[in-house]
Each structure stands twice: as structure tokens, then as C-alpha cells.
Amino acid sequence: MLKDIAYGFELMGLHRHPEHRMDFMEWAPGARYCSLIGDFNGWSPTENSAREGHFGHDDYGYWFIILEDKLKDGVQPDQLYFQQYNYVDDYDKGDSGDASIEEIFKKANDDYWEPGEDTFVNRRFEVPAKLYEQLFGPNGPQTQEELEEIPIPDAETRYNEWKQLHKNDPPSNLPPCTVIDEGKEYDIYNIKSDPVWLEKIRAKKPPLPYWFETRKGRQAWLKKYTPAIPHGSKYRVYFNTPSGPLERVPAWATYVQPDTNGNEAFAIHWEPPPEHAYKWKNKHPKAPKSLRIYECHVGISGSEPKISSFTDFTEKVLPHVKGAGYNAIQLIGIVEHKDYFTVGYRVTNLYAVSSRYGTPDDFKRLVDEAHGLGLLVFLDIVHSYSAADEMVGLSLFDGSNDCYFHTGKRGHHKYWGTRMFKYGDQEVLQYLLSNLNWWVEEYHIDGFQFHSLSSMMYTHNGFASFTGNLEDYCNQHVDKDAFLYLILANELLHALHPDIITIAEDATFYPGLCDPTSQGGLGFDYYVNLSAPEMWSSFLKNIPDHEWSMSKIVSALMGNRQYADRMLVYAENHNQCISGGQSFAEILFGEINEHTPGSTESLLRGCSLHKMIRMITFTIGGRAYLNFMGNEFGHPKRVEFPMASNNFSYSLAHRSWYLLSNEVHHNLFSFDKDLMNLDENNRLLSRGLPHIHHVNDTTMVISYIRGPLLFVFNFHPTEAYERYSVGVEEAGEYQIILNTDEKKYGGQGLVDAQQQIQRTISRKADGLQNCLELPLPSRTAQVESHIHAA
């Protein structure tokens, strides 16, 4: 039943029906009256409606409205009341007029029915009435009581009489069946049929091809009808509820204009003509074994202080991402939200792309061009809570408080003022599960990061103390319905789309996040390590360089080793630098001013740590890494969305791409690009977990082996080591292939050419058979590759 619950968008909302009409369906169990209003009907609440007790409303709270296309003046109606149209193709079989409808139906009957069956078929509607008259006469009983007073022969007698009556009929008129009585007490009679005839009947298919021969094309429809709701029309759904009349943006609307500048929100009907509709050009790229994700926000992706568009992002940012060596993008703030300053996390319309960036077709082009560049496209999806806005969101959607959300305190997030979904309700499950499938089917999304799972998995919204004990995850605060939803979401996505990738963002590190659902897990492909960025922020802001703990760095970056292979890790994402936060570059060196006293030393320290932090985070973790847009070249400014506190300024709500022409930022970008290529060329992240064999808190040196490469980090702010011993397993020569201190990366180039290649010494070190004695300048890191065996 996964497909049944995953394709709700094919029925719900506004859709064009083949029979020259529009169908609208909405779920609003608290409403007494429902109609569709918009500029197409003068916003009339009575013209297009469905009333309770009529065909347009059922007992489960679903409302159904049919909007017929308008017949043009002087045009005759269709001969068939069920005449269908193909709205995409200009020509169809029904346009030719080569055969009349009667001739088509006769061909269908001749093809489907066996010779002689036509007599049986033609009287199939007369049988019940005639049988009743044969049994009871023309003045038979009219009530149940009268019927019970009349004796009715047993089944066998009635069958024998019927068989005697039709004994002279042609054999082909009736199925070759007979009745046998086995004489058992519980047996009335059994039907015995001819196996050959039965197999022949079961193999028959309905004559649908003939039915489609009556369908007409788009041009025929345009000549005869005006669309009931033209493309680009504005509309809302109107409810009459116990608390009074309400106007709402439909829950399944796919294009929405939020209420901006004091104007009321409305949905926009998006049905461009075929010649203008977007046509996909590229297929989904093959999912790589390791992920290098570039996290983006379209609105702030431009260089100018304004909201950027899908088109600008497609033309300017996507080529940069590809050139930087990443293989996936993760988009935040794409799903429609009322308030721009919320970064897109207070979602109001789950099925709509944000109209502030462009149209649905503009977003399709973005995804298609990304696929053409070989980039996967992930969406940051927010199903853990929803905006509390009523006019444009789902809160109090039908006037009742328990339509999509819990009632009382449980229906509200403890601290964020958002609404909490009622995951145990079947309609809510269908709404959310269909939403995931919608983004894949409609926009070809390759995966999802599920935002803030702790908000939904626990009734305390994750704001509790977690010690790591199992009791923390198995108590009365667990929302079992939310867990079931997450299991269903992963089951559905992986069943319908085997190559889909799902990522869990859970601050509580639930132990079964990435375990298979068959083993009691939630079924995610990756989980986000949220401890790493918190550690780095704490170190940079609060701890002097010489007090950094190497053991804590390794522990935080590795996370739970049992699940480390499934870990997505990052040094900083958008959380570190948006609205009140600071990017690491801003903390380390800020905007570069070479005339400030001590700026050279400060800049050298900042750039060195910037490279080392990114390098160890990238190479020591799991199979997935993430970077927020601009941080790869050390963007020195934080992001601050326009809001009342900054007089709605856009001065910090953009990216300074021009900095790439600056030597310092260009050097940082070059290093990050070569770091990404390290994985591309050596399949580094997909080689399993690293063997960490050297962690020294005194010397502040960390060393580990991953695949064929040796990584060595010296975090000491002042101590340089001329011949520092680290263990290696294989003897031979090792060559430096990446060094944070190279001059092309803005370093000092303290390791000269003669020191680029080192030969092992036959001496045990760090529990390994051989060792290398390496030059390690302070605050530098290097990658060694084994080039010749001993």
C-alpha cells in the first residue's frame, strides 16, 4: 500500500481532468461548506462549491469540487458527455473524424465479445427487472414484510428451471458452466466451468485502445472550451465552519504567493501550455560512494544585497560548485515559507517551491542543470514541525485545532512557537509521505536531509538531558507515531526510488537512526554529526590554541565508531554563520586589512587553522562531508537576513563572490578544491574508517592512515618538529601530496623540495612495523602517499 499512500498529490489539490474540467479535492473535516474562490470566478463563495450531504463531501472530511471548462459561444457541446481530451498533444486520433463514434464502439464490441455473447450483453441490464417479474409477477411485493411472506423455491430448483428455459439457446450465448450438488449439509451447489473457456476469458483485456480513439487533442479543446481556471489564476479555498467563514491557501497548493506587504496570501494555478512548460533534459546522476555536499541558500547566493533567483543560482553558482570539486548540493529554504528571516524553516506550504526565487519551472531548470553537471540535488525537508501561520499555513486550517496538528500543549513546540504534526492520523501520514514522493516525482530530487528530528521524536522536543543510556530513548516522552512515520518515510522512499539518499539530523543521536527498518532501525542512509561544529566553535571562541585537546578533537570527529561509516560531518554549516553566529573565517581573521598592526601573524594563524580544521574534519569522518556556500574560500562575514532588528537590511544577506579574486581567499579556495580532489582521485572517504594510531595531547600531533594515505597534523601554535616519528605499516618511500603550508595555499613553504620524499625506518612506532621521521612546522598538516615499497 506504499504507492497508495505516496501518491496523494494525484488526487488532492487542483488537477486537470481529461473530460474538459478541473477537479479540486481538499481534506477539511471541521468545515461545513467548501468552495473554491479566485479571480476566475470573481472570488465568489457560491459559484464553485461542494455542499455537505451531496456528492462533493464524504464522511471522512474530504471535499470534492468539479469546475467545468466554459463552452465558447456558438459552439456545440460534445456528442459524448464523457468526451476526453489530450491537453498536451496538438493532434490525437479523435481529431481525424475518420470513423464515427458508433463505428468505434461497434469495433470495440466485435473485438471484445465472443460470437453470440451480444445477445447476453444486450439484455444484461434487463435481467434483474425481468427476474423479479418472473418470480413475483407484475404486482409483486413492495416491502420487506410482503417479500418474506412469499415462499421462494430453493436454489437448485430455481437453477434447473432457468436451465430448462434456456436449453434451446445457442451454446455460445452462455458460459459453459453447470451446477453440481455434492449432497453435503453445508453445500447448496457448486459451479463447474470449462477450464479452456475460463482461461480464455481471463486473458481478455478491456478494449481501451478503442476508447482512446475517441479522445481529441489540445487544439480541438482550445477551439471549443475556455479553461475553467486559466494558467496563472489566483485562488483560495473558502470554508464555512462553526467559528465562521474562513479563507485558506489550499494545503496541497503547488505554487503560492505568501502574504507580503499586507496583502492576503493566495495560491497560483500553474499549468503552462505545453510549448512553454519545462522539458527535462538530463537524468539523475549515479549516486557516488562518497558525498561532498555543497550547502546552499538560493536567496543569499547572489553578490548583490537582494533576494537572488533560481535563474541566477543556476547560471552563476552551479558552475562554481562543480569547479570546486563537490558532487552534490543541498538546498535550504526552498519549500514555501512566509517569513524570509526564518531561513525557510517555518514552512507554510509543503508542496510549493518558494515563489520569491522564481517559478516551479525555474526550479526544475536548476535541478536539471545540476544533474547535467553531475551534481546530486538534496533538499532540506522540514517535517518535524510547521509554521503557526493561519492564513497561509496549516494551523487552524478548517477552523478546528486538530486537523493536521495535536491539540493543547503537545500541538505547539515548547520554545519555537511552531505547530507539531499529528503523525498518528492517516490523513496527516498521507500528506507528509506524499510530500516526499512529490519532490522526487515532480522535481527529480535525489535525496533529503530531515531537519531537527529530535523536535518530533520526543514530546519534550529534544530539550532534555541525554546521557547516552538506552533509557533516554525508550521512555514516556517518545512519540511512537513520529518514529513510525520516519520508518514509513524511509521504507517508501527506498522502495519507490532505490537510489534515493536520506540524511537524519538528530541532536540526540538516536542509536538506530541508520539501522535497517527490518532490524528495528529508522532506515536512514546517513546521520549528521552535530558535535563536530560545536567543538570547533568552542575551541575557536573560548580556548587558547595551546590548550586544545587532541583527544577531544578525535573523539568528536569520530562520533560513535559503530555508526561512523554512516556519518555526515562538517566543520561549519549555515548554523554557524546565520543570524547572530559567526563563520570560522570571521572569528579567525575577519575582513582582511594588511595595514592593521600584527595583521600578518593573525592572518597566517587564521588561514592555517582554517585549512587544518577543514582537512581533518573532511578526512577523518564518515563517507559524507558538507560545506556551506562561501566558507570554502573563507567568507569573512556572517549572514543576517532582513528583519526588524536590522531595519530589514539586505547588506549581510548575500555572498561576496568577488573575494575569490583576492589572493588570500583564492588560496583558501585552491586548497579546498585540492582537498575535494583528494577524495575524487583516491576514493578516500569510501575506503572505510581511518586507523588512528597517534594522538598526543602534549605535542599536539595527530596521525592516522586512511586507504593508501598517511595524514599528520601538528596543531601546536609554536612548536615545530624537524624529525617527528609517526608509525606506518608499509616500508618504503612516502611523498607529500598535499601540504597546508604550501605557498600556493597561502602558507610559508617551510618544507623544502628535498623533504618532500621520506623513506621509512625499520623501527616500530605507534604499534606499527615501521616509522617515518617527518618535518612538522607548527600549525601545519600534510598528506603522505606511499610511492615505492622497500
N, C-alpha and C positions, 0 to 999 in steps of 0.2 A: 504493500500500500504506500510505499515511499513516493512513487510517482503521483499518486492521487493527492497526497498532502503537499507535494512540492511544486505543483503547477496551479496553485490557486489564482495566480495572476492571469490565467487564460479565461477565467470566468468572472473574477471580481474586477470592479472598476469599470471603465468605459471601453467598449470594443466595437469594432465594425462587424456586423453580421452579413453573411453572403446574400441574404434576402433583402437587399436595399434598405437597411435600417441600422441603428445604433442600439446596442444593449448596455444597460448600466445596472450593476449589482453592488449592493453595499450591505454590510452587517452592522445593524444598529438595533439591538434587542430592546433598548429603552425607549425607542421612538414609537409614536402612534400614527405618524403620517410622514411620508418621504416624497420629495420631488427633486428634480434637477433644475437648477436655475442658472442663467448665464446670459451673455449678450446675444445669444442666438434666439432667445425667447423673451427678451425684454426683462429678464430677471423675474419672470412670473412664477410664483409658487404653486400655481394650479394647472399650468398648461401641460407639463410633462411630469406626471405623478404616478404613484402606486399607493393604493389605499389598503388599510388593514382589513382582512377578511376577503380580499379579492385575490386574483391570480398573482398580483405583484408582491405579496407578503406571505411568509410561511410562519410556522410556529417556532422556528429557531432564531428569528430575528433578522432574516435576510429579506432585503427589499429588491425588487426587480422592476426596472422601467424600460419600456421599449420606445424609442424615438424613431418614427418612420421618416425616411427621406421624403422631401417635398416634390410632388409631381409637378413638372413645369406646365405652364399654361398651354392649352391646346394640344396636349399630348395624351394619347390613350393609355390607360393602365395596362399592365402586363396581362397577357392571356392566362398565365398561371399565377395563382396567388402566392405560390411558393417559388417564383422565379428567382434564380440565383445569378449573381454577377461576380466576375473576377475583377477586382479593383486594381490589379497590378498590370495585367497584360492588356494591350490595346485590342487584341483580336482573340476570340475564342470560338469554339465550334458552333455555339448558338447564334453567332452573328451571321453565319453564312446563309441561313434560311434554306438550305438545300432540301431539307426534309421537314415536314410538319410535325407538330408535337404528337399528333395521333399516330403518325408513321413510326416515330421513335419509340413510343410506348408499345406499339404492336411488335416491333423488332425485339424489344426487351422481353415481352411475354413469350414470343416464339423461341427465344434463346433460353429462357429460364424454365418454362413449364414443359413437362413431358406431354407427348400426344395424348389427347383425351382428358388431361387434367384441367383443361379450360372450363369444362362443364362444372367440375367440382369447385374451381376457383370462383366462377361467376356467381355461384349460389352460396359462397361461404358466409355472406352476411345475412342470408335469408334463413339459414339453418336454425338458429336459436328461436326465432319467432315461429317458424313452421313446427318445430319440435314441440314447443309449448302448446300450439293449437292442436297438434295431433294427440297430445297427452290429455288435454283438458277441454278441447272444443273451443268454439269461438267465444263462449261466455264462461271461461274458466275462472277459478278463484282469483280474487284481487288482494286478499290479505293473507298473512301467515297462518292465522287461525283457520281460514277456509281451506288453505292448502293442506294442512295437517289432517283434515277430516277425510280427504280423498285417498283411497288406497292406491299405491304405486307399485306396479309389478317389480319383482326383483331384477337385478342387473342382467342375469343370464337370460331371463325371459325377454327382456327388452332388446338384448343384443340379437337373439335368434329371430325376433320379429323384424328387426331392422335388416338383418342379413337376408331374410326371405323376401323382403320388399325390394331389395336391390340385386336379386340374383341374376336378373337379365341385363344388368348394366354392363357396358364394355369393361373388360378386365383392367384396362389402363386407367379407368376412372378412379379406381380405389387402390390404396396401398395394399400389397399382397400380405395382409395380416389376417390372423384368425384368433379366436379365443378358445382357450382350453381350461377346463376345470379339473384341478388335481384332487378335489374331494376333501381338502383339509378344512378344519373348522374355521381357521382364520383366513382362509383363502376364498375370495369371491370369484375371480377369474384372472388369468394371466394372458398377456398378448404375445403371440408368436409371430415374428416377421421374417421376411426373406433377407438373409444376410447380404446378398448381392444388391438387392434394391436399397437396403439401408446404407450400405457403403456409398452407393451412387448418389443418394440424396445428401448425405453428409459432405460429399465432395463438392457439391454445388455452391457457388458464390452468388451473392445478390448482383443483379445486373446494374451495378453502379456506373460503369462506363457509359451506358445509355443515358443515365440520369444526368451525367455531366455534359452530355451533348446538348442539353437544353440550356446550359449556363452561357451567359453572354459576357462580353468583355467590357473593359473600362470605358471605351468610347461610347458604347451603347448606353451605359449607365449615365454618363455625363450628358448625353443628348436628352435623356428622359427625366433625370432627377437632379435636384439640388440637395447637397448633403444636409442631413438634419442638424449636424454640428460641424461647421466648416473648420478646416485646419487653422489653428491659432486662436480659436474661440476661448473666452474666459468663462469659467463655470465654478459653481459650488453646489453642495448638496444641502437641501433645506429639510429640517426636521420639525415636526410638531411634537413636543414632549410634555410630560406632566408639569415641568417647570416653565413651559412656554416655548415659543418658536426659536429655533437655532439655525444658523448658517455655518457650515463647516467646509473646509477643504477635504475632499474625499480621501479616505485612508489609503486607497490604492492608486492615488494620482501619480503619474509618472513625470510630470513637469509642473512646477509650482512657482508662483511668484510670491515670496513672503511679504508680510505686511511691513512695508518700508515707507518712511516719510508720512506716517499716519494713515496710509491707505490700507484698506482691508485686503487680506490675503485671498488669492484665488488660484485655482488650477488652470492650466492651459492645455487644451486638446492638441496633441502633437501627432499629426497624420499628414506629413508632406506628400505631395504627389510623387509617383514612382521616379520621375525624371530628376527630382531634387533630393530624394531620400538617399541616405548614405549607403554605399555598397562596399562590403568588406573585401579587402584585397589580400590580406595575409592570414596565415593560420597561426594557432598557438605555437610558440617555440617549445621545443622539447625541454622538460624540466631538468635543470642541471643537478649534479650530485652535491654541489655546494652552492650556497646562496650568498651573493654580495649585493645587499639591498640598499638602494638609494631612497631615503625617505623624503617625500616632497609635500609641500602645500602649494597648490596652484595659485592661490590668491596672492601670496607674497613672493612668488617666483620671479617677478619682473624686476628690472632695475629702477623703475620709477615708483614714486610714492603713491601708488594707486592699486586697486584690485586688478590683478593680471587675469588673463583669459586662457581658456583651453587652447586657443589657436596660438597665442604667444608661447605657451609652455611647449606645445608640440614642435614649433619651429626653432625655439632657442634653447630650451633646457634639455630635451631628449638627446640631441646630438652631443651635448656636454656630458650627459650621463654615460652614453656609450663610449665616448672618448676617454672617460675617466676609469674605465675598466670594470664597471658594475654590470651585473647581469639581470637585475630586477629593480623595479621601482615600487615603492609603497606610498599610496596616496592617502593623505588625511584631509578631512574637511570636504569630501566630495559629496556625501549624501546631504540632501537639503536641510538647512538649519536656519532659524530665524535670525539669530544674533551672530554677527561676524566675529565678535570678540571672543566667542566661546571656542574658537578654533575648529568648529564643526562637531563638537562632542555633545551638544544638546540638540540632537536630531529631532526634527519635526515631521518629516515626510520620508519614510524609509525607502520608497520606490522611485524617488526623484533625484536626479543629479542637481547640484546647486545651480540655479539659474543665474547667479551673479557672475559665473565664469563663462556662460555660453549655453548653447542648446544641447539636447541629447545627441544630436548628430555630431556636434563639435567634440563631445567626449568620445564618441565612437571612433572618430578620426584619430584622437590622441592614442587610444588603446591600439588601434590598427597600426599606426606608425611605430609605436613602441615594439609591437610584435615584428614589424618589418626590420627593426634594428636588432632583433634577437633578445629583447628585454621582456621578461615576465612582468605582469601588472598585478599588484596586490592592492587590496582595499582594506583600509582600517574601518571595520564594521562595529557599530555600537548597538548591540542588542542587550546590553546589561542594564540599561535604563533609557528613559526618553524625556524629552523636554516637557515641562509642565504647561507650555502654552496651550490655550484652549482654542483660539480662533484658527490657528494654522496647524496645531499638533493634534495629538490623540486624547489629551486629557479631557475628561467630561465630554467625550465625543458625541454621545447620543443623549446627553443630559444626565446620565446616570454615572455614578462614581466607580462602577465596577465593570466597565465594558472591556477595556484592554488591561487594566491595572488592578492591583489589590486595593481594597478599601482600608480606611483607617491609617494608622501609622506605618503599617507594612507597605502601603502603596506609595510611600514617599522615602527617598533617600535620606539618611539621618543627617547629612551635612550639606549636600549639594542642591537640595531643593528640586530634584528631578523625580519622575514617576517610575515605579518599579512594575515590570510586566507580571501578569498572572500566567506563569508558564504552564500551569496545570490545566488551563482551559483549551479545549481542542481548537477553537477558532483562533485563539492567540498563537497556538503552535503552528497552525497552517499559515497564518500571516507572517510569522518570523521565518519559518523554514522555506516558504515560497519566496521570501525576500532574498535569501541566499541564492537560491536557484535562479531568480530573476537576474541578478547581476552577472551570473555566468552565461545564461542563455541570451540575454539582450545585449550585454556589453562585453562579453568574452573575457571576463575577469579570470585570472589564473589562480587566485588564492585570496585568503582573508586573514587578517590579524584580528582576533576577537578582543576588543578593548575592555579592560578593567573587569575581568571575570569575578574577582573577589566581591564586587558590588552585588552580583546576582547570586552567587553560590551560597551566601550566608545572609541570614536575616539581619545581622549587625553590619552588613555591607562591607565586611572585611576590616572594620575598625575595632580590632580586638588583639590581644596579645597571642602570638603564635610561637610556641617553644620548639616545634618540630615533632612533638609527640602525636601519635595517631589519634588521641582523644580530641585534639584541636580540630580535626577534620571530620569527626564522627560524633556529633552531639546534637542537642535540640536546636541549635542555631543553623543547621544545614538546611538549605532549601532543596529538597529532593526533586521537586518539579524542575528546578533550574538545571540540576545535574542531568535529569532525563532529557531535557531539551538539548543540552550540549552533546550528549551521546547520539541523539537522533540527528542533530546537525551534521556531525562527522560521518555517521552512517550514510546519511542521504547524499552528502556531497561526494564522498568517495565511491558510492555505488553508482551514482549518475555520471560522475566525472572523475574517472580513476586517476587522472594526472593532477587533480586539484591539490593545493597545499594549504593547510590550516595551521595557524600560529596562535598560541594561547598566551595572553598577557595576564598573569596572575601573581599578585604581590605576595600571596600566602604560600606559593609553591606547593600546591596540592600534589601529593605523591603519585597520583595516577593520571596526570594530565596527558602523557604521551603513550600510555599503555593501550593496547588494543581494546576495543569495546568488548570483544569476546572474553577478555580476561578481567573484566570489571573496570577498565580504564575509560577515559573520556575520548580517546582516539585521535588526539591532535598529532600533527607531524612534528611540530617544534614548540618549545616554550621559551619565553623571554626571560633572560637573567637580569632582573631589575637591581640586583645587589651591586653589580659592577659600576654603573654610573654613579650610584650613591657613594660608593667607596672613593672613586676618583674625585668627586666634588668635595667630599670631606677632606681628603688629603690636600687638595689644592687650596682650599679656603682656610683650613684650621690647623694643619700640621706642618711644621717646618720640614724642609726637604731632608735633612739628615736624620729625622725621626720616622721616616716612612718604614713600615714593616713589610719586608719581602714575603713573609709567610702569609700575611693577611691579603696581599695582592694576589698571590697564587690561589689561596682559598676562595676568595670572592670570585675570581675569574673562572675557576673550575666548577663552582657550584656543587651540586650533588653529582658525584662522579658516576653514579649508577645511570643517570639520565643525561650526562654531559654531552653525549653524541647527538642528542636531540635539542641542544641548547642554541638559541639565537642570542648573541651577545653584542653589546655596543658600548663604546666609551661615553658617548653623549648622543641623545636624540633630541627631538623638539622640546621635550620636557625640561631640559637643562637650560634652554635659552629663550623660552617664550614667557612673556608677561611676568616680569619680576625676577626671572632667573638670569643667568649669565652663561654664555658659551665659554668653553675652556680657553679659547683664544683671548676672549675679553679679560678673563681672570689672569692669564699668563702674561700677556703683553699689550692688550688693548689696541687702540689705533696707534700706528707706528709714527713716532716723531723722533727723528735722528738727532735733533738739536737738544733734546732733554738730557741733562747730566745723568750718566750711568745707563743710558738707554741701550748701548751696545751690549753690555753684560746682561741686562734684563731681557733683551730680545733674544740673545743667544740661549739663555736659560729657558725662556718660554718656548722657543721653537724646538729645542732639544727635547723637552718634556712632552710637547705636543706630539712629536713624531714617535717617541718611545711608548707613550700611553696607547696610541693607536696601533702600534706594531704588536705589542704584547697582547692587547685585547683581541686583535684580529687573529693571531697565530696560535694562541693557547686554548681557545674555547672550542665550541662545537662546530657543526657544519654550516652555520649561518652567521652572518655579520651584517650590521646595519649602521648606516651613517646618515645624519640629517643634512639636507641640502645646504651647501656652503661651508660646512665645517671641515671638509676635506682640504680646503685651502686656508683655514684659519680665519673664518669670518669674524671680525673683531667686535661686531655689535650684536646685542641681543635682539629679539623680536618682540615688538609690542604692538598689539592690534589696536585699532582706533576704539576708544571708549571714553566715557565721561571724564575719567581721571587725567587723560592727556588731551582733552578738548577734541577728541575724535580725530587725532592726527595720524597720518599715514607715514610720518617721517621715519619710523622704525619698522614699518610693515612691508619691507621689500628686501631684496638681496643685492649686495654691492658687487656685481659680477666684474665691474671694471678693475677690481683689486687683482685680478689674475694677471694684469699687465705689470703689477708691482713685483719687484724681484723677490721679496720675502714670501709673499703669498704664492707666487708662481713656483718657488722652490718647494713649499709645503705641498702644493698640488702635484708636483712632479714626483715627490716621494710617495704620496698616497696612491698615485697611478701605478708606480712600480710595485707597490705593496699588493695592489689588486692583481697585477700581472703575475706576482709570485704564486698566487693560487691558480691562476689560469694556466700557467706554464708547467707547474709541478703538481697539480691536483692536490694541493696541500691540505685543505680543510676536509676533503673527503677521504683522507688516509687513516682515519681513526684518531683516537686521542693521543696527545703527546706523552712521551716518557720524561717526566720531570725528575731530574736526578741531582740538581744542585740548587739549593735555596739557602742563602747565607745572609742573615739579618745584620751581621757585623760588617761584612764587606759590601753589603747591599747589591749582591750579584745573584742573578737568576739564570739558570741554563736548563734547556730541555731539547729533546730530539723529537722531531715530527717528520715521519716519512724519511726522505734522504737528507734532510736539512737539520743543521745544528743552530740553535738560537741562543745568544748570550747577551744579557742586559747588565749594564753597570749603572745603577741609579744613584750612586754616591755623588753628592754635589761637588766634592773637592778631590777625592782620591782617584788617581789614575794608576793602573797596574800595567807594568811593562810585560810581565810574563805570568799571566794568571792561569792556573791549571784548572781545566774542566775535563770531565771524563767523556770518552766516546767509545763505542763498541768496535767499530771497524778501523783497522790501521790503514795508514796511507797518507795521501796529501789532501788537504782541505783548502778551499779557496773562498774568499769573501765574495758573495754575490750581491749583498745589499748591506749598506752601512749608513746609519743615520747621520754620521759625521762627515759624509762626503760633501765637498764644496758645492756640488750641483744641487744639493738639498739644503744649502744654507749653513753647512757645518764648517769646521775648521780644517778638515782634511789631515788630522793628526796621524792617521795610519798611512804610512808611505807605501809605494808600489812594491818594495821588497818584502813587506809584511803581509801582503795580500794572500800569499800562499804559505801555509804552515804544514809541517809534517808531524805526525803523531810520535809520541814517545812511548816505548813499551813499558808502561808503568800503570798500575791500577789506580783509578781515581773515581770517586763517586760511585763505587760499586761496579765500574765498567773496566774492561780489559786494558784499555789504552787511554792516553790523555793528550790534550793539546795545551800548549802554553801560548796564550793569546795576548796581544796588546789591547788593553781596555781603557781608553780615555774616560774621564768622568762624564756622566750623563750621556752615554752613547750605547748603541746596540748594534749588533751585526749578525748576519746570517751566513753560515758557512756551508758549503756544499762539498761532499766527498767526490773528488775527481779521479784519484788514482789509488788503487789498492797497493798495499805494501808488498 
